Amino acid sequence: MNDPQNVHHHDGPVFNGDVHNSQIAWGNEQVTQNQQNTSAVAPGHQALAELVTDLLRQLPQAGLADREREDAESAAREVLTEITRPEPEEGRLRRALGMLKGALAPVATGVAAGTAVGAQEWARTAIEGLTRLV
């Protein structure tokens, strides 16, 4: 009696879980891919979206340790997620902004070691902007 054999042919990508917002290039020698995610910002939150987007772009140069940078990035993304909802929930937005300002506070106060030159003023300006816009 022969046991059935499982034969797996992996001729392409295999995903063991959910895949969202992904682009895959397979079997190509050169690939150029572009993806635009344009979500409408809720009315009245455009300036905040610009500030947070700019903050995310500049964050890697601030010289934060990986964990602090990841916390700040996560909080910034939560802010952007909330303000791209048709009707942002103010409580969630306040909490995400509080986490973002909290992540930037050690840089602004000079407590964070190893931050880049000018990062303290940059973080202080970012916190002031976040506070002013909400």
N, CA, C and O atoms as a printed pandas DataFrame, in Angstrom:
     atom_number atom_name residue_name chain_id  residue_number  x_coord  y_coord  z_coord
0              1         N          MET        A               1    0.842   -1.166    0.000
1              2        CA          MET        A               1    0.000    0.000    0.000
2              3         C          MET        A               1    0.890    1.232    0.000
3              4         O          MET        A               1    1.783    1.366    0.836
4              5         N          ASN        A               2    0.645    2.101   -0.917
5              6        CA          ASN        A               2    1.445    3.309   -1.033
6              7         C          ASN        A               2    0.722    4.485   -0.388
7              8         O          ASN        A               2   -0.475    4.686   -0.595
8              9         N          ASP        A               3    1.469    5.259    0.398
9             10        CA          ASP        A               3    0.903    6.482    0.959
10            11         C          ASP        A               3    0.878    7.551   -0.122
11            12         O          ASP        A               3    1.809    7.639   -0.923
12            13         N          PRO        A               4   -0.177    8.369   -0.160
13            14        CA          PRO        A               4   -0.208    9.447   -1.152
14            15         C          PRO        A               4    0.911   10.448   -0.863
15            16         O          PRO        A               4    1.222   10.741    0.292
16            17         N          GLN        A               5    1.486   10.947   -1.901
17            18        CA          GLN        A               5    2.555   11.918   -1.752
18            19         C          GLN        A               5    2.026   13.310   -2.056
19            20         O          GLN        A               5    1.238   13.510   -2.980
20            21         N          ASN        A               6    2.475   14.257   -1.263
21            22        CA          ASN        A               6    2.149   15.653   -1.520
22            23         C          ASN        A               6    3.262   16.251   -2.355
23            24         O          ASN        A               6    4.429   16.244   -1.963
24            25         N          VAL        A               7    2.891   16.760   -3.489
25            26        CA          VAL        A               7    3.860   17.400   -4.365
26            27         C          VAL        A               7    3.510   18.879   -4.414
27            28         O          VAL        A               7    2.378   19.251   -4.725
28            29         N          HIS        A               8    4.485   19.711   -4.106
29            30        CA          HIS        A               8    4.278   21.157   -4.134
30            31         C          HIS        A               8    5.073   21.747   -5.282
31            32         O          HIS        A               8    6.290   21.583   -5.370
32            33         N          HIS        A               9    4.378   22.420   -6.139
33            34        CA          HIS        A               9    5.037   23.118   -7.239
34            35         C          HIS        A               9    5.011   24.605   -6.908
35            36         O          HIS        A               9    3.949   25.228   -6.898
36            37         N          HIS        A              10    6.164   25.158   -6.642
37            38        CA          HIS        A              10    6.256   26.581   -6.317
38            39         C          HIS        A              10    6.831   27.313   -7.515
39            40         O          HIS        A              10    8.002   27.691   -7.541
40            41         N          ASP        A              11    5.975   27.499   -8.505
41            42        CA          ASP        A              11    6.405   28.177   -9.720
42            43         C          ASP        A              11    6.162   29.679   -9.642
43            44         O          ASP        A              11    6.436   30.404  -10.598
44            45         N          GLY        A              12    5.667   30.132   -8.547
45            46        CA          GLY        A              12    5.393   31.553   -8.393
46            47         C          GLY        A              12    5.398   31.920   -6.931
47            48         O          GLY        A              12    5.695   31.089   -6.074
48            49         N          PRO        A              13    5.074   33.148   -6.648
49            50        CA          PRO        A              13    5.053   33.590   -5.250
50            51         C          PRO        A              13    4.008   32.816   -4.449
51            52         O          PRO        A              13    2.939   32.476   -4.955
52            53         N          VAL        A              14    4.338   32.549   -3.203
53            54        CA          VAL        A              14    3.425   31.862   -2.299
54            55         C          VAL        A              14    3.183   32.787   -1.114
55            56         O          VAL        A              14    4.131   33.271   -0.496
56            57         N          PHE        A              15    1.927   33.031   -0.800
57            58        CA          PHE        A              15    1.573   33.909    0.311
58            59         C          PHE        A              15    0.832   33.095    1.349
59            60         O          PHE        A              15   -0.182   32.465    1.046
60            61         N          ASN        A              16    1.322   33.104    2.542
61            62        CA          ASN        A              16    0.678   32.390    3.640
62            63         C          ASN        A              16    0.047   33.398    4.578
63            64         O          ASN        A              16    0.472   33.540    5.724
64            65         N          GLY        A              17   -0.944   34.083    4.103
65            66        CA          GLY        A              17   -1.617   35.095    4.908
66            67         C          GLY        A              17   -2.178   36.172    4.004
67            68         O          GLY        A              17   -2.051   36.111    2.781
68            69         N          ASP        A              18   -2.797   37.154    4.624
69            70        CA          ASP        A              18   -3.404   38.249    3.878
70            71         C          ASP        A              18   -2.333   39.103    3.217
71            72         O          ASP        A              18   -1.254   39.308    3.773
72            73         N          VAL        A              19   -2.637   39.588    2.048
73            74        CA          VAL        A              19   -1.748   40.492    1.327
74            75         C          VAL        A              19   -2.583   41.687    0.898
75            76         O          VAL        A              19   -3.605   41.537    0.229
76            77         N          HIS        A              20   -2.140   42.869    1.289
77            78        CA          HIS        A              20   -2.864   44.087    0.961
78            79         C          HIS        A              20   -1.917   45.122    0.383
79            80         O          HIS        A              20   -0.763   45.217    0.802
80            81         N          ASN        A              21   -2.395   45.889   -0.567
81            82        CA          ASN        A              21   -1.648   47.011   -1.147
82            83         C          ASN        A              21   -0.253   46.604   -1.583
83            84         O          ASN        A              21    0.714   47.317   -1.314
84            85         N          SER        A              22   -0.140   45.478   -2.245
85            86        CA          SER        A              22    1.169   44.973   -2.648
86            87         C          SER        A              22    1.322   45.021   -4.157
87            88         O          SER        A              22    0.349   44.938   -4.906
88            89         N          GLN        A              23    2.552   45.155   -4.574
89            90        CA          GLN        A              23    2.902   45.050   -5.972
90            91         C          GLN        A              23    3.990   43.994   -6.067
91            92         O          GLN        A              23    4.913   43.966   -5.252
92            93         N          ILE        A              24    3.879   43.133   -7.054
93            94        CA          ILE        A              24    4.831   42.044   -7.167
94            95         C          ILE        A              24    5.384   42.023   -8.586
95            96         O          ILE        A              24    4.638   42.068   -9.564
96            97         N          ALA        A              25    6.691   41.955   -8.674
97            98        CA          ALA        A              25    7.352   41.768   -9.961
98            99         C          ALA        A              25    8.039   40.413   -9.892
99           100         O          ALA        A              25    8.811   40.142   -8.972
100          101         N          TRP        A              26    7.752   39.568  -10.871
101          102        CA          TRP        A              26    8.270   38.212  -10.807
102          103         C          TRP        A              26    8.725   37.790  -12.194
103          104         O          TRP        A              26    8.005   37.958  -13.178
104          105         N          GLY        A              27    9.908   37.250  -12.254
105          106        CA          GLY        A              27   10.432   36.773  -13.521
106          107         C          GLY        A              27   10.869   37.893  -14.454
107          108         O          GLY        A              27   10.890   37.708  -15.671
108          109         N          ASN        A              28   11.212   39.033  -13.910
109          110        CA          ASN        A              28   11.637   40.168  -14.707
110          111         C          ASN        A              28   13.093   40.489  -14.427
111          112         O          ASN        A              28   13.590   40.274  -13.321
112          113         N          GLU        A              29   13.761   40.997  -15.426
113          114        CA          GLU        A              29   15.135   41.419  -15.191
114          115         C          GLU        A              29   15.196   42.852  -14.706
115          116         O          GLU        A              29   16.045   43.190  -13.882
116          117         N          GLN        A              30   14.320   43.689  -15.199
117          118        CA          GLN        A              30   14.251   45.078  -14.745
118          119         C          GLN        A              30   12.791   45.445  -14.587
119          120         O          GLN        A              30   11.957   45.132  -15.437
120          121         N          VAL        A              31   12.499   46.105  -13.496
121          122        CA          VAL        A              31   11.126   46.462  -13.202
122          123         C          VAL        A              31   11.078   47.875  -12.655
123          124         O          VAL        A              31   11.929   48.277  -11.862
124          125         N          THR        A              32   10.087   48.616  -13.082
125          126        CA          THR        A              32    9.786   49.908  -12.485
126          127         C          THR        A              32    8.316   49.871  -12.128
127          128         O          THR        A              32    7.461   49.673  -12.992
128          129         N          GLN        A              33    8.025   50.061  -10.853
129          130        CA          GLN        A              33    6.641   50.051  -10.406
130          131         C          GLN        A              33    6.346   51.354   -9.694
131          132         O          GLN        A              33    7.202   51.924   -9.016
132          133         N          ASN        A              34    5.144   51.803   -9.857
133          134        CA          ASN        A              34    4.679   52.992   -9.154
134          135         C          ASN        A              34    3.322   52.687   -8.566
135          136         O          ASN        A              34    2.533   51.933   -9.137
136          137         N          GLN        A              35    3.065   53.273   -7.435
137          138        CA          GLN        A              35    1.771   53.085   -6.794
138          139         C          GLN        A              35    1.393   54.389   -6.131
139          140         O          GLN        A              35    2.189   54.978   -5.401
140          141         N          GLN        A              36    0.199   54.830   -6.381
141          142        CA          GLN        A              36   -0.283   56.037   -5.736
142          143         C          GLN        A              36   -1.472   55.678   -4.868
143          144         O          GLN        A              36   -2.448   55.084   -5.328
144          145         N          ASN        A              37   -1.369   56.046   -3.631
145          146        CA          ASN        A              37   -2.490   55.884   -2.717
146          147         C          ASN        A              37   -2.978   57.281   -2.385
147          148         O          ASN        A              37   -2.385   57.982   -1.565
148          149         N          THR        A              38   -4.039   57.666   -3.012
149          150        CA          THR        A              38   -4.558   59.000   -2.764
150          151         C          THR        A              38   -5.855   58.877   -1.989
151          152         O          THR        A              38   -6.878   58.442   -2.520
152          153         N          SER        A              39   -5.798   59.256   -0.761
153          154        CA          SER        A              39   -6.980   59.257    0.077
154          155         C          SER        A              39   -7.351   60.695    0.339
155          156         O          SER        A              39   -6.498   61.529    0.645
156          157         N          ALA        A              40   -8.607   60.972    0.217
157          158        CA          ALA        A              40   -9.068   62.338    0.459
158          159         C          ALA        A              40   -8.961   62.655    1.942
159          160         O          ALA        A              40   -9.351   61.859    2.796
160          161         N          VAL        A              41   -8.436   63.808    2.221
161          162        CA          VAL        A              41   -8.320   64.270    3.602
162          163         C          VAL        A              41   -9.635   64.924    3.980
163          164         O          VAL        A              41  -10.211   65.673    3.191
164          165         N          ALA        A              42  -10.105   64.647    5.173
165          166        CA          ALA        A              42  -11.355   65.223    5.651
166          167         C          ALA        A              42  -11.247   66.749    5.653
167          168         O          ALA        A              42  -10.191   67.297    5.967
168          169         N          PRO        A              43  -12.325   67.426    5.308
169          170        CA          PRO        A              43  -12.311   68.888    5.292
170          171         C          PRO        A              43  -11.818   69.456    6.623
171          172         O          PRO        A              43  -12.191   68.988    7.699
172          173         N          GLY        A              44  -10.975   70.470    6.514
173          174        CA          GLY        A              44  -10.442   71.121    7.707
174          175         C          GLY        A              44   -9.167   70.495    8.240
175          176         O          GLY        A              44   -8.578   71.007    9.192
176          177         N          HIS        A              45   -8.731   69.391    7.640
177          178        CA          HIS        A              45   -7.544   68.697    8.121
178          179         C          HIS        A              45   -6.392   68.681    7.110
179          180         O          HIS        A              45   -5.418   67.950    7.292
180          181         N          GLN        A              46   -6.500   69.480    6.051
181          182        CA          GLN        A              46   -5.474   69.482    5.013
182          183         C          GLN        A              46   -4.121   69.942    5.547
183          184         O          GLN        A              46   -3.097   69.332    5.239
184          185         N          ALA        A              47   -4.106   71.006    6.339
185          186        CA          ALA        A              47   -2.834   71.519    6.874
186          187         C          ALA        A              47   -2.185   70.484    7.789
187          188         O          ALA        A              47   -0.965   70.320    7.776
188          189         N          LEU        A              48   -2.993   69.789    8.579
189          190        CA          LEU        A              48   -2.467   68.748    9.458
190          191         C          LEU        A              48   -1.886   67.606    8.628
191          192         O          LEU        A              48   -0.828   67.072    8.961
192          193         N          ALA        A              49   -2.568   67.232    7.558
193          194        CA          ALA        A              49   -2.068   66.165    6.686
194          195         C          ALA        A              49   -0.718   66.545    6.086
195          196         O          ALA        A              49    0.187   65.713    6.017
196          197         N          GLU        A              50   -0.580   67.784    5.656
197          198        CA          GLU        A              50    0.693   68.244    5.087
198          199         C          GLU        A              50    1.800   68.224    6.133
199          200         O          GLU        A              50    2.919   67.794    5.850
200          201         N          LEU        A              51    1.491   68.687    7.340
201          202        CA          LEU        A              51    2.490   68.721    8.406
202          203         C          LEU        A              51    2.946   67.310    8.780
203          204         O          LEU        A              51    4.143   67.061    8.920
204          205         N          VAL        A              52    2.011   66.405    8.939
205          206        CA          VAL        A              52    2.350   65.038    9.350
206          207         C          VAL        A              52    3.088   64.312    8.221
207          208         O          VAL        A              52    4.024   63.558    8.486
208          209         N          THR        A              53    2.688   64.524    6.995
209          210        CA          THR        A              53    3.378   63.912    5.860
210          211         C          THR        A              53    4.816   64.417    5.789
211          212         O          THR        A              53    5.739   63.633    5.570
212          213         N          ASP        A              54    5.010   65.710    5.972
213          214        CA          ASP        A              54    6.357   66.284    5.978
214          215         C          ASP        A              54    7.166   65.741    7.155
215          216         O          ASP        A              54    8.353   65.446    7.017
216          217         N          LEU        A              55    6.527   65.614    8.295
217          218        CA          LEU        A              55    7.194   65.077    9.476
218          219         C          LEU        A              55    7.667   63.641    9.218
219          220         O          LEU        A              55    8.790   63.282    9.572
220          221         N          LEU        A              56    6.818   62.833    8.610
221          222        CA          LEU        A              56    7.193   61.450    8.285
222          223         C          LEU        A              56    8.390   61.411    7.336
223          224         O          LEU        A              56    9.268   60.557    7.465
224          225         N          ARG        A              57    8.416   62.336    6.389
225          226        CA          ARG        A              57    9.515   62.384    5.427
226          227         C          ARG        A              57   10.830   62.756    6.114
227          228         O          ARG        A              57   11.885   62.240    5.747
228          229         N          GLN        A              58   10.777   63.646    7.107
229          230        CA          GLN        A              58   11.983   64.122    7.776
230          231         C          GLN        A              58   12.403   63.253    8.964
231          232         O          GLN        A              58   13.545   63.340    9.414
232          233         N          LEU        A              59   11.524   62.444    9.461
233          234        CA          LEU        A              59   11.781   61.654   10.662
234          235         C          LEU        A              59   13.048   60.799   10.598
235          236         O          LEU        A              59   13.776   60.745   11.590
236          237         N          PRO        A              60   13.343   60.137    9.494
237          238        CA          PRO        A              60   14.563   59.314    9.468
238          239         C          PRO        A              60   15.850   60.106    9.702
239          240         O          PRO        A              60   16.835   59.548   10.187
240          241         N          GLN        A              61   15.858   61.391    9.368
241          242        CA          GLN        A              61   17.059   62.205    9.553
242          243         C          GLN        A              61   17.176   62.788   10.958
243          244         O          GLN        A              61   18.172   63.442   11.269
244          245         N          ALA        A              62   16.182   62.563   11.806
245          246        CA          ALA        A              62   16.198   63.142   13.154
246          247         C          ALA        A              62   17.204   62.449   14.067
247          248         O          ALA        A              62   17.591   63.001   15.097
248          249         N          GLY        A              63   17.625   61.255   13.698
249          250        CA          GLY        A              63   18.622   60.549   14.497
250          251         C          GLY        A              63   18.051   59.816   15.691
251          252         O          GLY        A              63   18.783   59.507   16.632
252          253         N          LEU        A              64   16.765   59.531   15.674
253          254        CA          LEU        A              64   16.153   58.783   16.772
254          255         C          LEU        A              64   16.598   57.329   16.741
255          256         O          LEU        A              64   16.933   56.792   15.685
256          257         N          ALA        A              65   16.598   56.710   17.892
257          258        CA          ALA        A              65   16.830   55.266   17.956
258          259         C          ALA        A              65   15.672   54.580   17.225
259          260         O          ALA        A              65   14.584   55.145   17.112
260          261         N          ASP        A              66   15.907   53.382   16.737
261          262        CA          ASP        A              66   14.906   52.680   15.928
262          263         C          ASP        A              66   13.544   52.605   16.598
263          264         O          ASP        A              66   12.522   52.880   15.968
264          265         N          ARG        A              67   13.527   52.236   17.865
265          266        CA          ARG        A              67   12.240   52.066   18.562
266          267         C          ARG        A              67   11.467   53.377   18.639
267          268         O          ARG        A              67   10.260   53.399   18.398
268          269         N          GLU        A              68   12.147   54.464   18.971
269          270        CA          GLU        A              68   11.482   55.767   19.069
270          271         C          GLU        A              68   11.008   56.246   17.702
271          272         O          GLU        A              68    9.918   56.807   17.578
272          273         N          ARG        A              69   11.828   56.025   16.679
273          274        CA          ARG        A              69   11.431   56.416   15.327
274          275         C          ARG        A              69   10.217   55.613   14.884
275          276         O          ARG        A              69    9.288   56.170   14.299
276          277         N          GLU        A              70   10.213   54.311   15.155
277          278        CA          GLU        A              70    9.076   53.470   14.780
278          279         C          GLU        A              70    7.812   53.903   15.513
279          280         O          GLU        A              70    6.729   53.902   14.927
280          281         N          ASP        A              71    7.935   54.274   16.795
281          282        CA          ASP        A              71    6.773   54.758   17.549
282          283         C          ASP        A              71    6.222   56.041   16.930
283          284         O          ASP        A              71    5.010   56.200   16.786
284          285         N          ALA        A              72    7.123   56.952   16.567
285          286        CA          ALA        A              72    6.693   58.210   15.964
286          287         C          ALA        A              72    6.045   57.962   14.603
287          288         O          ALA        A              72    5.021   58.565   14.283
288          289         N          GLU        A              73    6.636   57.081   13.807
289          290        CA          GLU        A              73    6.059   56.759   12.496
290          291         C          GLU        A              73    4.682   56.133   12.638
291          292         O          GLU        A              73    3.762   56.472   11.894
292          293         N          SER        A              74    4.538   55.226   13.588
293          294        CA          SER        A              74    3.257   54.569   13.809
294          295         C          SER        A              74    2.188   55.585   14.220
295          296         O          SER        A              74    1.068   55.555   13.710
296          297         N          ALA        A              75    2.536   56.473   15.134
297          298        CA          ALA        A              75    1.576   57.496   15.579
298          299         C          ALA        A              75    1.224   58.433   14.432
299          300         O          ALA        A              75    0.062   58.810   14.279
300          301         N          ALA        A              76    2.208   58.813   13.627
301          302        CA          ALA        A              76    1.944   59.703   12.495
302          303         C          ALA        A              76    1.012   59.028   11.493
303          304         O          ALA        A              76    0.115   59.671   10.948
304          305         N          ARG        A              77    1.218   57.751   11.252
305          306        CA          ARG        A              77    0.337   57.030   10.327
306          307         C          ARG        A              77   -1.080   56.920   10.878
307          308         O          ARG        A              77   -2.051   56.968   10.123
308          309         N          GLU        A              78   -1.193   56.775   12.186
309          310        CA          GLU        A              78   -2.527   56.739   12.793
310          311         C          GLU        A              78   -3.245   58.070   12.595
311          312         O          GLU        A              78   -4.444   58.099   12.318
312          313         N          VAL        A              79   -2.506   59.174   12.737
313          314        CA          VAL        A              79   -3.096   60.495   12.499
314          315         C          VAL        A              79   -3.592   60.566   11.053
315          316         O          VAL        A              79   -4.730   60.965   10.805
316          317         N          LEU        A              80   -2.740   60.179   10.099
317          318        CA          LEU        A              80   -3.131   60.240    8.693
318          319         C          LEU        A              80   -4.314   59.327    8.384
319          320         O          LEU        A              80   -5.200   59.691    7.610
320          321         N          THR        A              81   -4.324   58.151    8.985
321          322        CA          THR        A              81   -5.446   57.232    8.775
322          323         C          THR        A              81   -6.746   57.859    9.267
323          324         O          THR        A              81   -7.778   57.781    8.600
324          325         N          GLU        A              82   -6.681   58.471   10.423
325          326        CA          GLU        A              82   -7.899   59.054   10.997
326          327         C          GLU        A              82   -8.407   60.237   10.179
327          328         O          GLU        A              82   -9.614   60.372    9.976
328          329         N          ILE        A              83   -7.505   61.092    9.709
329          330        CA          ILE        A              83   -7.975   62.283    8.984
330          331         C          ILE        A              83   -8.338   61.989    7.531
331          332         O          ILE        A              83   -8.809   62.881    6.825
332          333         N          THR        A              84   -8.129   60.766    7.075
333          334        CA          THR        A              84   -8.603   60.402    5.741
334          335         C          THR        A              84   -9.926   59.647    5.800
335          336         O          THR        A              84  -10.432   59.194    4.773
336          337         N          ARG        A              85  -10.476   59.513    6.976
337          338        CA          ARG        A              85  -11.831   58.961    7.103
338          339         C          ARG        A              85  -12.820   60.069    6.730
339          340         O          ARG        A              85  -12.526   61.251    6.905
340          341         N          PRO        A              86  -13.980   59.686    6.222
341          342        CA          PRO        A              86  -14.972   60.716    5.875
342          343         C          PRO        A              86  -15.323   61.616    7.065
343          344         O          PRO        A              86  -15.492   62.825    6.914
344          345         N          GLU        A              87  -15.429   61.016    8.230
345          346        CA          GLU        A              87  -15.709   61.787    9.452
346          347         C          GLU        A              87  -14.743   61.333   10.541
347          348         O          GLU        A              87  -15.030   60.383   11.270
348          349         N          PRO        A              88  -13.593   62.010   10.654
349          350        CA          PRO        A              88  -12.602   61.592   11.656
350          351         C          PRO        A              88  -13.183   61.619   13.070
351          352         O          PRO        A              88  -13.921   62.532   13.441
352          353         N          GLU        A              89  -12.833   60.600   13.841
353          354        CA          GLU        A              89  -13.268   60.534   15.237
354          355         C          GLU        A              89  -12.280   61.360   16.056
355          356         O          GLU        A              89  -11.096   61.033   16.140
356          357         N          GLU        A              90  -12.779   62.421   16.649
357          358        CA          GLU        A              90  -11.911   63.381   17.347
358          359         C          GLU        A              90  -11.123   62.738   18.491
359          360         O          GLU        A              90   -9.968   63.099   18.719
360          361         N          GLY        A              91  -11.724   61.802   19.205
361          362        CA          GLY        A              91  -11.019   61.138   20.302
362          363         C          GLY        A              91   -9.819   60.348   19.803
363          364         O          GLY        A              91   -8.737   60.416   20.385
364          365         N          ARG        A              92  -10.013   59.606   18.738
365          366        CA          ARG        A              92   -8.899   58.846   18.149
366          367         C          ARG        A              92   -7.813   59.781   17.635
367          368         O          ARG        A              92   -6.622   59.524   17.812
368          369         N          LEU        A              93   -8.237   60.866   16.999
369          370        CA          LEU        A              93   -7.273   61.820   16.461
370          371         C          LEU        A              93   -6.462   62.461   17.585
371          372         O          LEU        A              93   -5.245   62.602   17.467
372          373         N          ARG        A              94   -7.118   62.845   18.658
373          374        CA          ARG        A              94   -6.409   63.435   19.815
374          375         C          ARG        A              94   -5.413   62.455   20.409
375          376         O          ARG        A              94   -4.291   62.834   20.746
376          377         N          ARG        A              95   -5.821   61.182   20.542
377          378        CA          ARG        A              95   -4.908   60.175   21.099
378          379         C          ARG        A              95   -3.704   59.954   20.195
379          380         O          ARG        A              95   -2.574   59.877   20.676
380          381         N          ALA        A              96   -3.935   59.850   18.887
381          382        CA          ALA        A              96   -2.824   59.654   17.953
382          383         C          ALA        A              96   -1.892   60.861   17.961
383          384         O          ALA        A              96   -0.672   60.699   17.921
384          385         N          LEU        A              97   -2.443   62.053   18.010
385          386        CA          LEU        A              97   -1.611   63.258   18.081
386          387         C          LEU        A              97   -0.837   63.305   19.391
387          388         O          LEU        A              97    0.323   63.717   19.412
388          389         N          GLY        A              98   -1.466   62.889   20.475
389          390        CA          GLY        A              98   -0.773   62.843   21.767
390          391         C          GLY        A              98    0.400   61.871   21.727
391          392         O          GLY        A              98    1.470   62.157   22.264
392          393         N          MET        A              99    0.194   60.717   21.087
393          394        CA          MET        A              99    1.289   59.745   20.964
394          395         C          MET        A              99    2.412   60.308   20.096
395          396         O          MET        A              99    3.589   60.113   20.399
396          397         N          LEU        A             100    2.054   61.000   19.024
397          398        CA          LEU        A             100    3.059   61.573   18.139
398          399         C          LEU        A             100    3.857   62.666   18.857
399          400         O          LEU        A             100    5.085   62.700   18.780
400          401         N          LYS        A             101    3.160   63.543   19.544
401          402        CA          LYS        A             101    3.870   64.595   20.291
402          403         C          LYS        A             101    4.724   63.979   21.390
403          404         O          LYS        A             101    5.832   64.446   21.656
404          405         N          GLY        A             102    4.212   62.933   22.027
405          406        CA          GLY        A             102    4.983   62.247   23.060
406          407         C          GLY        A             102    6.242   61.601   22.510
407          408         O          GLY        A             102    7.276   61.585   23.178
408          409         N          ALA        A             103    6.163   61.068   21.297
409          410        CA          ALA        A             103    7.329   60.458   20.673
410          411         C          ALA        A             103    8.371   61.509   20.294
411          412         O          ALA        A             103    9.570   61.228   20.293
412          413         N          LEU        A             104    7.913   62.712   19.974
413          414        CA          LEU        A             104    8.827   63.791   19.593
414          415         C          LEU        A             104    9.375   64.567   20.794
415          416         O          LEU        A             104   10.403   65.236   20.682
416          417         N          ALA        A             105    8.701   64.481   21.930
417          418        CA          ALA        A             105    9.088   65.275   23.104
418          419         C          ALA        A             105   10.528   65.046   23.559
419          420         O          ALA        A             105   11.212   66.024   23.859
420          421         N          PRO        A             106   11.028   63.808   23.630
421          422        CA          PRO        A             106   12.421   63.628   24.054
422          423         C          PRO        A             106   13.422   64.305   23.122
423          424         O          PRO        A             106   14.486   64.747   23.555
424          425         N          VAL        A             107   13.076   64.381   21.855
425          426        CA          VAL        A             107   13.955   65.067   20.903
426          427         C          VAL        A             107   13.872   66.572   21.152
427          428         O          VAL        A             107   14.896   67.252   21.214
428          429         N          ALA        A             108   12.656   67.087   21.295
429          430        CA          ALA        A             108   12.443   68.526   21.474
430          431         C          ALA        A             108   13.089   69.047   22.746
431          432         O          ALA        A             108   13.565   70.182   22.784
432          433         N          THR        A             109   13.107   68.234   23.774
433          434        CA          THR        A             109   13.674   68.673   25.055
434          435         C          THR        A             109   15.160   68.374   25.175
435          436         O          THR        A             109   15.802   68.767   26.149
436          437         N          GLY        A             110   15.705   67.677   24.181
437          438        CA          GLY        A             110   17.128   67.362   24.205
438          439         C          GLY        A             110   17.467   66.138   25.028
439          440         O          GLY        A             110   18.643   65.862   25.265
440          441         N          VAL        A             111   16.460   65.396   25.470
441          442        CA          VAL        A             111   16.684   64.203   26.290
442          443         C          VAL        A             111   17.157   63.032   25.445
443          444         O          VAL        A             111   17.947   62.209   25.908
444          445         N          ALA        A             112   16.676   62.952   24.200
445          446        CA          ALA        A             112   17.026   61.819   23.336
446          447         C          ALA        A             112   18.487   61.919   22.920
447          448         O          ALA        A             112   18.905   62.906   22.315
448          449         N          ALA        A             113   19.244   60.907   23.243
449          450        CA          ALA        A             113   20.665   60.877   22.898
450          451         C          ALA        A             113   20.835   60.493   21.437
451          452         O          ALA        A             113   20.066   59.696   20.899
452          453         N          GLY        A             114   21.835   61.059   20.809
453          454        CA          GLY        A             114   22.184   60.681   19.451
454          455         C          GLY        A             114   21.356   61.334   18.373
455          456         O          GLY        A             114   21.466   60.956   17.207
456          457         N          THR        A             115   20.534   62.298   18.722
457          458        CA          THR        A             115   19.743   62.947   17.689
458          459         C          THR        A             115   20.630   63.845   16.841
459          460         O          THR        A             115   21.677   64.312   17.288
460          461         N          ALA        A             116   20.200   64.074   15.628
461          462        CA          ALA        A             116   20.964   64.866   14.675
462          463         C          ALA        A             116   20.967   66.335   15.078
463          464         O          ALA        A             116   20.091   66.802   15.806
464          465         N          VAL        A             117   21.975   67.049   14.584
465          466        CA          VAL        A             117   22.059   68.484   14.828
466          467         C          VAL        A             117   20.828   69.148   14.221
467          468         O          VAL        A             117   20.476   68.870   13.075
468          469         N          GLY        A             118   20.188   70.001   14.962
469          470        CA          GLY        A             118   18.983   70.684   14.496
470          471         C          GLY        A             118   17.709   69.921   14.771
471          472         O          GLY        A             118   16.617   70.451   14.568
472          473         N          ALA        A             119   17.825   68.683   15.229
473          474        CA          ALA        A             119   16.634   67.862   15.467
474          475         C          ALA        A             119   15.801   68.411   16.611
475          476         O          ALA        A             119   14.575   68.310   16.592
476          477         N          GLN        A             120   16.457   68.992   17.606
477          478        CA          GLN        A             120   15.720   69.522   18.757
478          479         C          GLN        A             120   14.779   70.640   18.314
479          480         O          GLN        A             120   13.607   70.645   18.692
480          481         N          GLU        A             121   15.270   71.570   17.531
481          482        CA          GLU        A             121   14.431   72.668   17.043
482          483         C          GLU        A             121   13.355   72.151   16.087
483          484         O          GLU        A             121   12.215   72.614   16.115
484          485         N          TRP        A             122   13.731   71.184   15.238
485          486        CA          TRP        A             122   12.766   70.596   14.307
486          487         C          TRP        A             122   11.607   69.954   15.066
487          488         O          TRP        A             122   10.445   70.157   14.713
488          489         N          ALA        A             123   11.919   69.178   16.108
489          490        CA          ALA        A             123   10.885   68.497   16.890
490          491         C          ALA        A             123   10.021   69.503   17.634
491          492         O          ALA        A             123    8.803   69.341   17.709
492          493         N          ARG        A             124   10.637   70.530   18.177
493          494        CA          ARG        A             124    9.878   71.558   18.898
494          495         C          ARG        A             124    8.903   72.264   17.942
495          496         O          ARG        A             124    7.747   72.507   18.289
496          497         N          THR        A             125    9.379   72.581   16.758
497          498        CA          THR        A             125    8.517   73.231   15.761
498          499         C          THR        A             125    7.384   72.300   15.341
499          500         O          THR        A             125    6.248   72.743   15.173
500          501         N          ALA        A             126    7.684   71.020   15.173
501          502        CA          ALA        A             126    6.652   70.047   14.798
502          503         C          ALA        A             126    5.585   69.941   15.877
503          504         O          ALA        A             126    4.393   69.926   15.570
504          505         N          ILE        A             127    5.998   69.867   17.130
505          506        CA          ILE        A             127    5.035   69.774   18.239
506          507         C          ILE        A             127    4.167   71.021   18.293
507          508         O          ILE        A             127    2.955   70.928   18.485
508          509         N          GLU        A             128    4.781   72.184   18.125
509          510        CA          GLU        A             128    4.006   73.434   18.130
510          511         C          GLU        A             128    2.997   73.443   16.985
511          512         O          GLU        A             128    1.854   73.861   17.167
512          513         N          GLY        A             129    3.420   72.980   15.798
513          514        CA          GLY        A             129    2.506   72.922   14.658
514          515         C          GLY        A             129    1.362   71.968   14.886
515          516         O          GLY        A             129    0.216   72.278   14.559
516          517         N          LEU        A             130    1.659   70.807   15.444
517          518        CA          LEU        A             130    0.609   69.831   15.738
518          519         C          LEU        A             130   -0.385   70.382   16.759
519          520         O          LEU        A             130   -1.592   70.168   16.642
520          521         N          THR        A             131    0.125   71.080   17.744
521          522        CA          THR        A             131   -0.736   71.652   18.781
522          523         C          THR        A             131   -1.618   72.766   18.203
523          524         O          THR        A             131   -2.795   72.877   18.545
524          525         N          ARG        A             132   -1.044   73.572   17.343
525          526        CA          ARG        A             132   -1.760   74.705   16.764
526          527         C          ARG        A             132   -2.868   74.243   15.817
527          528         O          ARG        A             132   -3.922   74.874   15.748
528          529         N          LEU        A             133   -2.641   73.162   15.096
529          530        CA          LEU        A             133   -3.597   72.735   14.080
530          531         C          LEU        A             133   -4.783   71.948   14.622
531          532         O          LEU        A             133   -5.777   71.761   13.920
532          533         N          VAL        A             134   -4.688   71.493   15.845
533          534        CA          VAL        A             134   -5.811   70.717   16.383
534          535         C          VAL        A             134   -6.350   71.364   17.637
535          536         O          VAL        A             134   -7.298   70.856   18.236
